[in-house]
């Protein structure tokens, strides 16, 4: 068994749910074992982001993105499965919506400059 800790973002997302929904959401992560992490299979996935080794666990309508530090699972992000943030994180795109809008506006300005 692992000790589970939550980042500020994950706690904010978790606190939006009622108590029963919270228990349902965290049940899959609280029952993970070392063998599960050694050989991840759906709904558990493993990937590298920069120098970090991260896991993704799908639990109902949410995805947990976490790191393993000894006997602690640090939940970095808890994201709704259909959210833009989840899509961006899974696809290694900029996580911030603001960054996405900035890139979007630069792209359109570039296209407009080609027509002048």
C-alpha positions in Angstrom: 0.0 0.0 0.0 1.1 3.5 -0.8 0.5 6.7 1.0 -1.3 9.1 -1.3 -0.7 12.9 -1.3 -2.4 15.5 -3.5 -1.1 18.7 -5.1 -3.1 21.9 -4.6 -4.6 21.5 -8.0 -5.7 17.9 -7.3 -7.2 18.8 -3.9 -9.2 21.7 -5.5 -10.6 19.3 -8.0 -11.3 16.6 -5.4 -13.0 19.1 -3.1 -15.5 20.1 -5.9 -17.1 16.6 -5.5 -19.4 15.4 -2.7 -18.0 12.9 -0.2 -19.4 9.8 -1.9 -18.0 10.9 -5.3 -14.6 11.7 -3.6 -14.5 8.2 -2.2 -15.4 6.6 -5.5 -12.8 8.7 -7.3 -9.9 7.9 -5.0 -10.6 4.2 -4.5 -8.7 3.0 -7.5 -5.6 5.0 -6.6 -5.6 4.1 -3.0 -5.6 0.3 -3.9 -2.6 0.4 -6.2 0.2 -2.0 -5.5 3.9 -2.1 -6.5 3.1 -5.0 -8.9 0.5 -2.8 -10.7 3.1 0.0 -11.1 5.8 -2.4 -12.3 3.6 -3.7 -15.1 1.0 -1.0 -15.9 -2.1 -2.1 -17.8 -5.3 -0.3 -18.6 -6.6 1.7 -16.8 -3.1 2.5 -15.6 -0.5 3.9 -18.0 3.1 5.0 -17.7 4.9 7.8 -19.6 7.8 10.2 -19.4 7.5 13.9 -19.5 10.9 15.6 -19.6 12.9 13.9 -16.9 9.9 12.9 -14.9 8.4 9.4 -14.9 4.6 9.8 -14.6 1.7 7.4 -14.3 -1.9 8.0 -15.4 -4.8 6.2 -13.8 -8.3 6.5 -15.3 -10.9 6.3 -12.5 -14.5 6.9 -13.7 -14.8 10.4 -15.1 -11.3 11.5 -13.9 -7.7 10.9 -14.7 -5.0 11.0 -12.0 -1.5 11.9 -13.1 1.0 11.0 -10.4 4.7 10.3 -9.6 6.0 7.6 -7.3 8.4 8.8 -4.5 9.4 5.7 -2.4 6.2 4.6 -0.7 4.2 7.8 -1.6 2.1 8.5 -4.7 2.1 12.2 -5.4 -1.0 13.1 -7.4 0.1 16.1 -9.5 -3.1 16.5 -11.4 -6.7 15.3 -11.2 -8.4 16.2 -14.4 -11.9 15.4 -15.8 -11.6 13.0 -18.7 -13.2 15.3 -21.3 -11.3 18.5 -20.3 -9.0 20.5 -22.5 -6.3 20.3 -19.8 -6.4 16.5 -19.9 -6.2 16.4 -23.7 -3.2 18.8 -23.7 -1.4 16.9 -20.9 -1.8 13.6 -22.7 -0.6 15.0 -26.0 2.4 16.9 -24.5 0.9 20.2 -25.7 1.1 23.4 -23.6 -1.0 22.8 -20.5 -2.1 26.3 -20.0 -5.1 27.5 -22.0 -3.5 31.0 -22.0 -0.5 29.5 -23.8 -2.8 27.9 -26.3 -4.7 31.2 -27.0 -1.4 33.0 -27.4 -0.1 30.5 -29.9 -3.5 30.6 -31.7 -3.5 34.4 -32.0 0.1 34.5 -33.3 -0.8 31.9 -35.9 -3.8 34.0 -37.1 -1.7 37.1 -37.2 0.9 35.3 -39.3 -1.8 34.1 -41.7 -3.1 37.7 -42.0 0.4 39.0 -42.7 0.6 36.7 -45.7 -2.4 38.3 -47.4 -1.0 41.8 -47.2 
